[in-house]
Amino acid sequence: MSPVLPRPVLFVLTSHDRKGATGQPTGYYLGEVTHPLAELDAAGIAVEFASIQGGEPPVDGLDLDDPVNAGYWNDPAFRHAVATTRRLDQVDASRYAAVFFAGGHGAMWDFPNSAAVARVAREVYQAGGAVAAVCHGPAALVNVVLDDGHALVAGKRVAAFTDSEERAVGLERVVPFLLASTLTERGALHQPAPDWTAQVVVDGRLITGQNPQSASGVGAALRDRVLADA
């Protein structure tokens, strides 16, 4: 008897391409897509892509000395997938076993106030699916409110790009808010690790990671959750 394949996982990417008023380019951070994707691909879990505006979102962190990045970036199937993302507001959340919000500084601008982000995260979570995010991806979670009126992150252990890391990259006055502090204000129990060290926190069906170094670990935890639920 063939094993039952899990439903696909939805990867959501930012469509925002500038760091505030600096004019510096940004977007989704490539390694925060490719490293989790590699974990799911190796397990045979299908992934589909969406972004806030659809089409081809801007990419940041294009480090092709990273062999995982290079492998995907040179793969025509991957490039086509990320060039033709669906608009998130057109996505049927019930199709997915889980949703993953990739990081990149762009996420700080268009994830938090997106009605589509809030809807998809809420619907996936309330249907028993996993919600995952890494680095600045947890910006998607700051305004998600469940049907019971509670913030999704309230009382939950989370990891996210720390205020210390934001200061280290000199963008603490550029981003619209400090992510870790804001999650804490929403009732999250932020679990920081030292700057630039891997930190993955799993609290039930909420899976979060602190920084790019945590991307593979978030992917592995998400893989394990999806396979356990299949």
C-alpha positions in Angstrom: 0.0 0.0 0.0 1.5 3.4 -1.0 2.0 5.9 1.8 -0.4 8.8 1.9 1.4 12.0 0.7 0.8 15.0 2.8 -0.9 18.1 1.4 1.5 20.7 0.1 3.1 23.4 2.2 2.6 27.0 1.1 5.7 29.3 1.2 4.8 33.0 1.4 7.3 35.6 0.2 7.4 39.4 0.7 6.8 41.7 -2.3 8.4 44.7 -0.7 11.6 45.8 -2.3 13.0 48.8 -0.3 14.3 49.3 3.2 12.2 52.2 4.2 13.4 55.6 3.2 17.0 54.4 2.7 16.4 53.3 -0.9 18.4 50.2 -0.2 17.0 47.1 -2.0 15.5 44.2 -0.1 13.0 41.4 -0.6 12.9 37.8 0.6 16.1 36.3 1.8 17.1 33.5 -0.6 18.6 31.2 2.0 15.5 31.4 4.1 13.6 29.9 1.2 16.1 27.4 -0.2 17.3 25.8 3.1 13.8 25.0 4.5 12.8 24.0 0.9 15.6 21.5 0.8 14.4 19.8 3.9 10.8 19.4 2.5 12.0 18.4 -0.9 14.2 15.6 0.6 11.1 14.3 2.3 8.9 14.4 -0.8 6.7 17.2 0.5 5.3 19.4 -2.2 5.7 23.2 -1.9 3.8 26.0 -3.6 4.7 29.7 -3.6 2.7 32.8 -3.0 3.6 36.4 -2.4 1.8 39.5 -1.3 1.5 40.9 -4.8 2.0 37.8 -6.9 4.4 37.4 -9.8 8.1 37.6 -9.2 9.0 39.0 -5.8 12.3 40.8 -5.1 15.1 38.7 -3.8 17.8 39.6 -1.2 20.7 37.7 0.2 21.6 36.2 -3.2 24.7 34.3 -1.9 25.5 31.9 -4.6 28.6 30.7 -2.8 26.1 28.8 -0.6 25.7 25.5 -2.5 22.0 25.1 -1.5 21.2 28.6 -2.8 23.2 27.9 -6.0 21.6 24.6 -6.6 18.1 26.1 -6.5 18.9 29.3 -8.2 20.4 27.4 -11.2 17.3 25.1 -11.3 14.8 26.2 -14.0 11.9 24.7 -12.1 12.7 26.7 -8.9 13.2 29.9 -10.8 9.9 29.4 -12.6 8.1 28.8 -9.4 9.4 31.9 -7.7 8.8 34.0 -10.8 5.2 33.0 -11.0 4.0 33.2 -7.4 0.2 33.4 -6.7 -1.2 36.5 -5.0 -1.8 35.5 -1.4 -5.3 37.0 -1.4 -6.2 34.5 -4.1 -5.0 31.4 -2.2 -7.4 28.8 -0.7 -5.8 28.1 2.7 -7.6 24.8 3.0 -5.4 23.2 0.4 -2.3 23.3 2.6 -0.9 21.2 5.4 1.1 24.2 6.6 2.2 27.7 5.8 5.7 29.0 6.0 6.6 32.8 6.0 10.1 33.4 4.7 12.2 36.2 6.0 14.1 39.1 4.4 13.7 42.6 5.6 10.9 43.3 3.1 8.6 41.2 5.3 8.7 43.9 7.9 6.8 46.2 5.7 4.1 44.1 3.9 3.5 41.1 6.1 2.1 42.7 9.3 -0.8 44.6 7.9 -1.8 42.2 5.1 -5.3 40.9 5.5 -4.3 37.9 3.4 -1.4 37.0 5.7 -3.7 37.2 8.7 -6.4 35.1 7.0 -4.1 32.4 5.7 -2.2 32.0 9.0 -5.5 31.9 11.0 -7.2 29.5 8.7 -4.3 27.1 8.4 -3.7 27.1 12.2 -7.4 26.7 13.1 -7.7 23.8 10.7 -5.0 22.0 12.6 -2.1 22.9 10.3 1.3 24.2 11.2 2.4 27.9 10.9 6.1 28.4 10.5 8.4 31.4 10.0 12.0 32.4 10.2 14.0 35.5 10.9 11.9 38.5 9.8 9.1 36.1 8.6 7.5 36.2 12.1 6.4 39.7 11.2 3.5 37.8 9.6 2.4 36.8 13.1 2.2 40.1 14.9 -1.4 40.9 14.0 -2.9 37.5 13.5 -5.9 37.1 15.7 -7.8 33.8 16.1 -11.6 33.5 16.1 -11.5 33.3 19.9 -10.2 36.9 19.9 -6.7 35.9 21.1 -3.5 36.7 19.2 -2.0 33.6 17.6 1.3 34.2 19.4 -0.2 34.9 22.9 1.3 32.6 25.5 3.4 30.8 22.8 7.2 30.4 22.8 8.7 32.0 19.6 12.0 32.9 18.0 12.5 35.8 15.7 15.2 38.2 14.5 16.2 39.8 17.8 16.4 43.5 18.6 20.1 43.0 19.2 20.6 41.6 15.7 18.6 44.5 14.2 20.9 46.9 15.9 23.9 44.9 14.7 22.9 45.4 11.1 22.2 49.1 11.7 18.5 49.0 10.8 16.8 49.4 14.1 15.7 52.9 13.1 14.8 51.9 9.5 12.4 49.0 10.1 8.9 50.1 11.0 9.1 48.3 14.4 11.4 46.0 16.3 10.1 42.5 15.7 11.1 40.7 18.9 9.8 43.5 21.1 6.5 43.7 19.2 5.9 39.9 19.4 6.5 40.2 23.1 3.9 43.0 23.3 1.4 40.7 21.6 1.9 38.2 24.4 4.6 36.0 22.8 7.3 34.4 25.0 10.3 35.3 22.9 13.2 32.9 23.3 16.4 34.6 22.1 19.7 33.0 21.5 23.0 34.8 21.1 23.3 36.9 17.8 23.7 34.8 14.7 23.4 31.4 16.3 20.7 28.9 15.3 17.6 29.0 17.4 14.4 27.0 16.4 11.4 27.1 18.8 8.5 24.6 18.4 5.4 25.3 20.4 2.8 22.8 19.2 1.9 23.8 15.6 3.9 27.1 15.7 7.4 26.8 14.5 9.7 29.8 14.4 13.4 30.5 13.9 15.6 33.4 14.8 17.8 34.2 11.9 19.2 32.8 8.6 21.3 30.3 10.6 18.0 28.8 11.8 16.4 28.3 8.3 17.4 24.6 7.9 16.2 23.8 11.4 12.9 25.4 10.9 12.5 23.4 7.6 13.4 20.2 9.5 10.9 20.9 12.3 8.2 21.8 9.7 8.9 18.6 7.8 8.6 16.5 10.9 5.3 18.2 11.8 3.8 17.7 8.3 4.8 14.1 8.1 3.4 13.4 11.6 0.1 14.9 10.7 -0.2 13.2 7.3 
